[in-house]
Amino acid sequence: MSYSVGQVAGFAGVTVRTLHHYDEIGLLVPSERTHAGHRRYGDADLDRLQQILFYRELGFPLDEVAALLDDPEADPRAHLRRQHELLTARIEKLQKMAAAVEHAMEARTMGINLTPEERFEVFGDKDPEQYAEEAEQRWGGTETYAESQRRAATYTKEDWKRLQAEVDDWTERYVALMTAGEQPSGDAAMDLAEEHRRHISKWFYECRHAMHRCLGAMYVADERFKAFYDSMRPGLADHLSEAIAANADRHTA
């Protein structure tokens, strides 16, 4: 049984021109030709074409495909084993890529579900998503980020109002504490640092003391976060960072 070039092109999902090219470069030379010179492909030719297409799908250039298939020490089973290994690796890579895309899609559809008017009503002139893009770049692949996004997606306007009211109340008390000259290592400052940590755990994600310590360091190291906290009261970022570290020491000692 043999097949015409048009039939083989249909079987394999390639163009007739592709098969002509493979013949011209010696990669797939049909085993038969009619008296008129037309190409005829047998079962062995189809097997070789299948091997070619496997390797091409995996990104191998034609010259490397030819070298692999014409290796006198390789047998068909060796080719199949190699292709299976390569395909398995590619599947794993594609699965990871798909998971990353799904996560990005999830992240894009979650978040603060408020209209512009409602956002202003709740947060005033502060943009709650000012650092959203950077946060996704830094922590987008973590379960902590995903948990924060899942929680935020469920909050109503009233939830955001309660959250913001807690922030405002905490800020007022922390500013008063600093005005009174309380040191970051004092009990009152550490207690408010602990309240800050619990607020994060309550509304966004489980924030353990080690993570909270890292956040405190970032509030000082990142000029934008430092500016945010210092806008509440000059020096608050440094004070809070030290209080967070002292509180973490207190709970992990």
One Martini backbone bead per residue (centre of mass of N, CA, C, O) as a GRO file, in nm:
protein
  253
    1MET     BB    1   0.095   0.037   0.024
    2SER     BB    2   0.033   0.361  -0.116
    3TYR     BB    3   0.090   0.724  -0.126
    4SER     BB    4   0.024   1.027  -0.192
    5VAL     BB    5   0.113   1.346  -0.130
    6GLY     BB    6  -0.175   1.441  -0.069
    7GLN     BB    7  -0.251   1.225   0.138
    8VAL     BB    8  -0.021   1.276   0.339
    9ALA     BB    9  -0.086   1.567   0.396
   10GLY     BB   10  -0.363   1.500   0.519
   11PHE     BB   11  -0.276   1.313   0.747
   12ALA     BB   12  -0.043   1.521   0.878
   13GLY     BB   13  -0.096   1.838   0.837
   14VAL     BB   14   0.048   1.921   0.571
   15THR     BB   15   0.215   2.030   0.307
   16VAL     BB   16   0.324   1.965  -0.002
   17ARG     BB   17   0.568   2.151   0.011
   18THR     BB   18   0.696   2.017   0.257
   19LEU     BB   19   0.743   1.739   0.125
   20HIS     BB   20   0.921   1.841  -0.100
   21HIS     BB   21   1.141   1.952   0.085
   22TYR     BB   22   1.216   1.689   0.229
   23ASP     BB   23   1.311   1.558  -0.032
   24GLU     BB   24   1.530   1.764  -0.125
   25ILE     BB   25   1.700   1.723   0.164
   26GLY     BB   26   1.661   1.404   0.258
   27LEU     BB   27   1.451   1.350   0.495
   28LEU     BB   28   1.197   1.258   0.287
   29VAL     BB   29   1.209   0.985   0.084
   30PRO     BB   30   1.035   0.830  -0.125
   31SER     BB   31   1.009   0.486  -0.203
   32GLU     BB   32   0.834   0.589  -0.451
   33ARG     BB   33   0.763   0.597  -0.813
   34THR     BB   34   0.627   0.678  -1.080
   35HIS     BB   35   0.658   0.693  -1.419
   36ALA     BB   36   0.592   1.015  -1.384
   37GLY     BB   37   0.731   1.093  -1.085
   38HIS     BB   38   0.551   1.035  -0.857
   39ARG     BB   39   0.491   1.030  -0.535
   40ARG     BB   40   0.535   0.746  -0.297
   41TYR     BB   41   0.408   0.631   0.018
   42GLY     BB   42   0.492   0.435   0.278
   43ASP     BB   43   0.489   0.316   0.593
   44ALA     BB   44   0.783   0.398   0.658
   45ASP     BB   45   0.745   0.694   0.575
   46LEU     BB   46   0.529   0.756   0.788
   47ASP     BB   47   0.702   0.699   1.032
   48ARG     BB   48   0.914   0.916   0.972
   49LEU     BB   49   0.722   1.155   0.969
   50GLN     BB   50   0.636   1.131   1.260
   51GLN     BB   51   0.916   1.184   1.377
   52ILE     BB   52   0.959   1.459   1.254
   53LEU     BB   53   0.708   1.600   1.382
   54PHE     BB   54   0.788   1.564   1.669
   55TYR     BB   55   1.056   1.724   1.660
   56ARG     BB   56   0.935   1.984   1.548
   57GLU     BB   57   0.741   2.037   1.787
   58LEU     BB   58   1.007   2.054   1.983
   59GLY     BB   59   1.219   2.248   1.800
   60PHE     BB   60   1.374   2.107   1.586
   61PRO     BB   61   1.585   2.118   1.351
   62LEU     BB   62   1.629   1.962   1.056
   63ASP     BB   63   1.926   1.871   1.090
   64GLU     BB   64   1.876   1.728   1.365
   65VAL     BB   65   1.665   1.531   1.272
   66ALA     BB   66   1.840   1.384   1.069
   67ALA     BB   67   2.059   1.292   1.271
   68LEU     BB   68   1.872   1.124   1.449
   69LEU     BB   69   1.742   0.933   1.226
   70ASP     BB   70   2.047   0.851   1.100
   71ASP     BB   71   2.130   0.694   1.337
   72PRO     BB   72   2.267   0.375   1.350
   73GLU     BB   73   2.220   0.331   1.680
   74ALA     BB   74   1.924   0.384   1.639
   75ASP     BB   75   1.604   0.299   1.738
   76PRO     BB   76   1.271   0.327   1.750
   77ARG     BB   77   1.257   0.302   2.062
   78ALA     BB   78   1.452   0.531   2.124
   79HIS     BB   79   1.283   0.753   2.000
   80LEU     BB   80   1.034   0.715   2.178
   81ARG     BB   81   1.169   0.764   2.447
   82ARG     BB   82   1.272   1.047   2.384
   83GLN     BB   83   0.999   1.172   2.316
   84HIS     BB   84   0.866   1.115   2.585
   85GLU     BB   85   1.057   1.287   2.756
   86LEU     BB   86   1.014   1.555   2.607
   87LEU     BB   87   0.706   1.570   2.636
   88THR     BB   88   0.692   1.560   2.942
   89ALA     BB   89   0.853   1.821   2.988
   90ARG     BB   90   0.661   2.002   2.824
   91ILE     BB   91   0.406   1.953   2.985
   92GLU     BB   92   0.510   2.067   3.251
   93LYS     BB   93   0.565   2.349   3.143
   94LEU     BB   94   0.274   2.409   3.043
   95GLN     BB   95   0.136   2.372   3.315
   96LYS     BB   96   0.282   2.608   3.450
   97MET     BB   97   0.187   2.822   3.251
   98ALA     BB   98  -0.117   2.779   3.297
   99ALA     BB   99  -0.112   2.845   3.599
  100ALA     BB  100  -0.008   3.134   3.564
  101VAL     BB  101  -0.245   3.235   3.393
  102GLU     BB  102  -0.469   3.169   3.592
  103HIS     BB  103  -0.362   3.351   3.814
  104ALA     BB  104  -0.376   3.613   3.654
  105MET     BB  105  -0.678   3.600   3.603
  106GLU     BB  106  -0.761   3.599   3.898
  107ALA     BB  107  -0.625   3.864   3.979
  108ARG     BB  108  -0.782   4.046   3.772
  109THR     BB  109  -1.081   3.959   3.901
  110MET     BB  110  -0.973   4.068   4.161
  111GLY     BB  111  -1.054   4.269   4.449
  112ILE     BB  112  -1.170   4.589   4.452
  113ASN     BB  113  -1.530   4.601   4.444
  114LEU     BB  114  -1.547   4.921   4.330
  115THR     BB  115  -1.637   5.212   4.266
  116PRO     BB  116  -1.506   5.516   4.235
  117GLU     BB  117  -1.703   5.643   4.441
  118GLU     BB  118  -1.663   5.430   4.667
  119ARG     BB  119  -1.361   5.462   4.704
  120PHE     BB  120  -1.371   5.758   4.796
  121GLU     BB  121  -1.560   5.712   5.036
  122VAL     BB  122  -1.359   5.516   5.187
  123PHE     BB  123  -1.045   5.644   5.106
  124GLY     BB  124  -1.045   5.889   4.950
  125ASP     BB  125  -0.725   5.997   4.825
  126LYS     BB  126  -0.662   5.696   4.851
  127ASP     BB  127  -0.505   5.435   4.683
  128PRO     BB  128  -0.559   5.092   4.725
  129GLU     BB  129  -0.386   5.027   4.431
  130GLN     BB  130  -0.100   5.158   4.417
  131TYR     BB  131   0.061   4.857   4.476
  132ALA     BB  132  -0.054   4.619   4.304
  133GLU     BB  133   0.156   4.563   4.082
  134GLU     BB  134   0.396   4.520   4.269
  135ALA     BB  135   0.275   4.294   4.439
  136GLU     BB  136   0.247   4.097   4.204
  137GLN     BB  137   0.550   4.087   4.132
  138ARG     BB  138   0.649   3.990   4.415
  139TRP     BB  139   0.376   3.781   4.510
  140GLY     BB  140   0.199   3.638   4.281
  141GLY     BB  141   0.308   3.321   4.342
  142THR     BB  142   0.167   3.321   4.614
  143GLU     BB  143  -0.051   3.225   4.861
  144THR     BB  144  -0.077   3.493   5.003
  145TYR     BB  145  -0.178   3.655   4.760
  146ALA     BB  146  -0.420   3.476   4.692
  147GLU     BB  147  -0.564   3.515   4.963
  148SER     BB  148  -0.598   3.819   4.945
  149GLN     BB  149  -0.765   3.815   4.684
  150ARG     BB  150  -0.999   3.640   4.783
  151ARG     BB  151  -1.092   3.820   5.011
  152ALA     BB  152  -1.130   4.093   4.861
  153ALA     BB  153  -1.357   3.980   4.664
  154THR     BB  154  -1.582   3.964   4.915
  155TYR     BB  155  -1.599   4.260   4.967
  156THR     BB  156  -1.774   4.516   5.072
  157LYS     BB  157  -1.827   4.836   5.136
  158GLU     BB  158  -1.867   4.785   5.442
  159ASP     BB  159  -1.605   4.635   5.486
  160TRP     BB  160  -1.417   4.867   5.397
  161LYS     BB  161  -1.513   5.061   5.616
  162ARG     BB  162  -1.422   4.893   5.857
  163LEU     BB  163  -1.129   4.872   5.782
  164GLN     BB  164  -1.072   5.182   5.770
  165ALA     BB  165  -1.156   5.240   6.061
  166GLU     BB  166  -0.931   5.076   6.189
  167VAL     BB  167  -0.698   5.235   6.065
  168ASP     BB  168  -0.771   5.514   6.180
  169ASP     BB  169  -0.763   5.434   6.479
  170TRP     BB  170  -0.472   5.333   6.486
  171THR     BB  171  -0.336   5.592   6.386
  172GLU     BB  172  -0.425   5.778   6.614
  173ARG     BB  173  -0.286   5.610   6.843
  174TYR     BB  174   0.003   5.617   6.728
  175VAL     BB  175   0.043   5.920   6.720
  176ALA     BB  176  -0.007   5.962   7.023
  177LEU     BB  177   0.228   5.787   7.119
  178MET     BB  178   0.454   5.956   6.989
  179THR     BB  179   0.382   6.227   7.121
  180ALA     BB  180   0.438   6.094   7.415
  181GLY     BB  181   0.726   5.928   7.373
  182GLU     BB  182   0.712   5.646   7.282
  183GLN     BB  183   0.884   5.368   7.253
  184PRO     BB  184   0.920   5.098   7.041
  185SER     BB  185   0.990   4.901   7.304
  186GLY     BB  186   0.731   4.949   7.419
  187ASP     BB  187   0.433   4.820   7.505
  188ALA     BB  188   0.244   5.007   7.344
  189ALA     BB  189   0.388   4.974   7.069
  190MET     BB  190   0.379   4.665   7.054
  191ASP     BB  191   0.070   4.643   7.069
  192LEU     BB  192   0.021   4.799   6.800
  193ALA     BB  193   0.186   4.607   6.626
  194GLU     BB  194   0.007   4.362   6.684
  195GLU     BB  195  -0.249   4.489   6.570
  196HIS     BB  196  -0.139   4.520   6.284
  197ARG     BB  197  -0.101   4.216   6.232
  198ARG     BB  198  -0.398   4.129   6.286
  199HIS     BB  199  -0.523   4.294   6.065
  200ILE     BB  200  -0.395   4.142   5.831
  201SER     BB  201  -0.505   3.859   5.911
  202LYS     BB  202  -0.808   3.935   5.902
  203TRP     BB  203  -0.818   4.073   5.591
  204PHE     BB  204  -0.584   3.901   5.413
  205TYR     BB  205  -0.346   3.737   5.584
  206GLU     BB  206  -0.129   3.530   5.727
  207CYS     BB  207   0.067   3.707   5.978
  208ARG     BB  208   0.351   3.647   6.085
  209HIS     BB  209   0.618   3.762   6.258
  210ALA     BB  210   0.827   3.723   6.033
  211MET     BB  211   0.667   3.876   5.817
  212HIS     BB  212   0.627   4.137   5.975
  213ARG     BB  213   0.924   4.210   5.986
  214CYS     BB  214   0.955   4.242   5.678
  215LEU     BB  215   0.753   4.469   5.650
  216GLY     BB  216   0.892   4.670   5.836
  217ALA     BB  217   1.147   4.695   5.662
  218MET     BB  218   0.996   4.799   5.405
  219TYR     BB  219   0.883   5.069   5.524
  220VAL     BB  220   1.187   5.184   5.505
  221ALA     BB  221   1.322   5.090   5.231
  222ASP     BB  222   1.064   5.194   5.096
  223GLU     BB  223   0.983   5.509   5.002
  224ARG     BB  224   0.675   5.476   4.964
  225PHE     BB  225   0.604   5.352   5.238
  226LYS     BB  226   0.738   5.567   5.406
  227ALA     BB  227   0.560   5.800   5.303
  228PHE     BB  228   0.294   5.688   5.397
  229TYR     BB  229   0.358   5.678   5.707
  230ASP     BB  230   0.476   5.973   5.732
  231SER     BB  231   0.199   6.113   5.665
  232MET     BB  232   0.087   6.068   5.955
  233ARG     BB  233   0.394   6.090   6.073
  234PRO     BB  234   0.688   6.185   6.134
  235GLY     BB  235   0.865   5.873   6.175
  236LEU     BB  236   0.665   5.625   6.170
  237ALA     BB  237   0.811   5.408   6.008
  238ASP     BB  238   1.048   5.361   6.200
  239HIS     BB  239   0.890   5.312   6.456
  240LEU     BB  240   0.725   5.071   6.355
  241SER     BB  241   0.955   4.888   6.270
  242GLU     BB  242   1.072   4.863   6.560
  243ALA     BB  243   0.813   4.756   6.693
  244ILE     BB  244   0.787   4.502   6.524
  245ALA     BB  245   1.057   4.377   6.606
  246ALA     BB  246   1.003   4.374   6.912
  247ASN     BB  247   0.745   4.201   6.897
  248ALA     BB  248   0.874   3.956   6.764
  249ASP     BB  249   1.072   3.901   6.992
  250ARG     BB  250   0.857   3.863   7.215
  251HIS     BB  251   0.714   3.606   7.055
  252THR     BB  252   1.008   3.435   6.991
  253ALA     BB  253   1.173   3.395   7.268
   0.00000   0.00000   0.00000
